[in-house]
Amino acid sequence: MTPTPTIVDTWTPRALATLRIVAAFLFLQHGSAKRARQGATG
């Protein structure tokens, strides 16, 4: 009998992938703002 995957087992890889994409976007945004000498903090 194979155990059925739980919601956590199903959604953990998807949540981690989404977190990686958001983190990459934030790093890219910060780096481009720094390079262009623009941004919220100046």
Order of alpha helices (4+ residues) and beta strands (2+ residues): alpha
